[in-house]
Amino acid sequence: MEATAVVNEIFGALPYIKKLGAKHIWFDFDEEADVLYVSLERPQRATDTDILEDGTFLRLRGKKVVGLTITNVSKKFK
């Protein structure tokens, strides 16, 4: 992907990222497992997990979403 396209993709995501209200966001992609980990707080601080039908795991602390685990990323985001 050319640099301009990458910048446009990031800029397109910014309004959604800003809505999250997180001061820091960590992204880790496991290419072999095809899993994307998104942490809205320091990773590993969740106390519960909700599993959505599409293979996405919401990582929670109380009622607050602190992260996502998204499986089969390459199939979901082509």
Steps between C-alpha positions, in 0.01 A plus 500: 500500500641837408574760770212731404252214526635405844466859623144519364406173675638627832327838463174319422527306826586801718142615576418152630820474701437843655148392607653223711645758737812292561825689558708210369412215267716194443470283189660157476447277198579129510536420131528125550178483705337781295395679821509873576521610862389857576556629852340824616676479833821328599469147359395214727289708741158359407288316755239352264440419133187515285507292182319639197359279223761604245799375701575831668575500870423812705743527791332668796584642839164534668277645227784689328646362176879492541586300190399286206628174361399460137542157341527424126607858429611438141154365409313785673711787367607433143 
